Amino acid sequence: MTKDERAATDAGERSGAKSSKRRPAAVTPVLLAGGNPQIAKADGDAPVQAYIAAMRAWKRDVGRRLDAFIVRSVPHVSKAVRWNSPFYGIEGPGWFLNLHCFTKYVKVAFFRGTSLRPLPPGESKSQDTRYLDIYEHDELDEELVASWIRQASELPGWVP
């Protein structure tokens, strides 16, 4: 930039003129294996909502519904994104569940799932964890899912 161009730019900035520079476009999250959104590790609702917004097609609707079930069932829930997955927990006791996108389903992991009644259907290699896999055309039993969420939130959580 020449001396005259710098002076013109400085004068424009002082006068409040808008810069001709464009703001960078919003970055679309990279989708990892199975369509799982890559969202940076962060605490709070905003990164979880960014994850849900980046979920593709029918999975986004499932993510929104699950997030709403969780907030309605556990109003004081803490949220974060860890390992490219939304985590939900209680301050102090730890995380009680997370979500993760796979190619054909959304997996809900209940970290103390073997203590839930009735048991969530999916077994895990982890002794305490149980899964609920949600496929595109599944009908969710909202009362049962909300019951599992409430039960899970009352148990000691998982602390990494």
C-alpha positions in Angstrom: 0.0 0.0 0.0 1.4 3.4 -0.9 1.7 6.3 1.5 -1.3 8.0 -0.2 -3.5 4.9 0.0 -2.7 4.5 3.7 -3.6 8.2 4.3 -6.9 7.7 2.4 -7.7 4.6 4.4 -6.8 6.3 7.7 -9.0 9.3 6.8 -11.9 7.0 5.8 -11.7 5.1 9.1 -11.6 8.4 11.1 -14.7 9.6 9.3 -16.6 6.5 10.1 -16.7 5.3 6.4 -17.3 1.6 6.0 -14.3 -0.3 4.8 -14.6 -2.1 1.5 -13.0 -5.2 3.0 -15.5 -8.0 3.3 -15.9 -10.1 6.4 -15.0 -13.7 6.0 -18.0 -15.9 5.4 -19.1 -18.2 8.2 -17.1 -21.4 8.3 -19.2 -24.5 7.7 -18.0 -27.3 10.1 -16.2 -30.2 8.6 -18.2 -33.4 8.7 -16.1 -36.3 10.0 -16.8 -40.0 9.4 -20.5 -40.8 9.4 -21.4 -37.1 9.1 -20.4 -36.2 12.6 -19.8 -32.4 12.8 -16.3 -31.3 13.8 -16.9 -28.7 16.5 -14.1 -27.3 18.7 -14.1 -28.2 22.3 -16.0 -25.6 24.3 -18.4 -25.2 27.2 -22.0 -23.9 27.0 -25.0 -24.0 24.9 -23.5 -22.2 21.9 -21.1 -24.9 20.8 -23.9 -27.5 21.3 -26.2 -25.5 19.1 -23.5 -25.2 16.5 -23.1 -28.9 16.5 -26.8 -29.5 16.1 -27.0 -26.9 13.3 -24.2 -28.7 11.5 -26.0 -32.1 11.7 -27.3 -33.1 8.3 -30.9 -33.7 7.2 -33.1 -35.7 9.6 -30.4 -35.9 12.2 -30.6 -32.2 12.8 -34.3 -32.6 13.8 -33.4 -35.5 16.1 -30.6 -33.4 17.7 -33.1 -30.5 18.3 -35.7 -32.8 19.8 -33.2 -34.5 22.1 -31.7 -31.1 23.2 -35.2 -29.9 24.0 -36.0 -33.1 25.9 -32.9 -32.7 27.9 -33.4 -29.0 28.7 -37.1 -29.7 29.6 -36.2 -32.7 31.8 -33.2 -31.2 33.5 -33.5 -27.4 33.5 -30.1 -26.8 35.2 -28.2 -29.0 32.7 -24.7 -28.0 31.7 -23.6 -28.4 28.1 -20.4 -28.7 26.3 -18.8 -30.2 23.2 -16.0 -32.7 23.8 -14.5 -35.1 21.2 -16.8 -33.7 18.5 -19.9 -34.6 20.5 -22.4 -32.7 22.6 -22.2 -33.6 26.3 -24.9 -33.0 28.9 -24.2 -33.0 32.7 -24.7 -31.6 36.1 -22.1 -29.2 37.6 -20.2 -31.3 40.1 -21.4 -34.9 39.5 -20.3 -34.9 35.8 -21.7 -35.8 32.4 -24.7 -38.1 32.2 -25.1 -38.4 28.4 -23.8 -37.5 25.0 -24.9 -37.6 21.4 -22.9 -38.6 18.3 -23.7 -38.8 14.6 -23.1 -41.9 12.6 -23.9 -42.6 9.0 -27.3 -44.1 9.5 -28.2 -43.1 13.1 -27.7 -40.8 16.0 -26.3 -42.5 19.1 -27.3 -41.4 22.6 -24.9 -42.7 25.2 -26.2 -42.9 28.8 -22.9 -43.1 30.8 -24.6 -44.8 33.8 -27.2 -46.5 31.6 -27.1 -49.9 33.3 -28.8 -48.1 36.3 -31.7 -46.9 34.2 -35.1 -48.6 34.2 -36.0 -50.0 31.8 -32.6 -50.5 30.4 -31.8 -48.6 27.2 -31.6 -51.2 24.4 -28.0 -50.8 23.2 -25.2 -52.6 25.0 -21.7 -51.2 25.3 -18.2 -52.5 25.8 -18.1 -50.1 28.8 -19.7 -51.8 31.8 -22.0 -49.0 32.9 -22.9 -47.4 29.5 -26.0 -48.1 27.5 -27.0 -46.7 24.1 -30.1 -45.6 22.3 -29.6 -45.6 18.5 -32.1 -43.4 16.7 -32.6 -44.1 12.9 -34.3 -41.9 10.4 -37.8 -43.4 10.6 -37.9 -44.3 14.3 -40.8 -43.2 16.4 -39.4 -41.9 19.7 -41.2 -42.8 22.9 -40.9 -39.3 24.3 -42.0 -40.2 27.8 -39.5 -43.1 28.0 -36.6 -41.0 26.6 -37.5 -38.1 29.0 -37.6 -40.7 31.9 -34.1 -42.0 31.0 -32.8 -38.4 30.8 -34.2 -37.5 34.3 -32.9 -40.8 35.8 -29.5 -40.3 34.2 -29.2 -36.8 35.5 -29.8 -38.0 39.1 -26.9 -40.5 39.0 -23.3 -39.8 39.6 -21.9 -38.6 36.2 -18.9 -39.5 34.2 -15.9 -37.3 34.8 -13.1 -37.7 32.2 
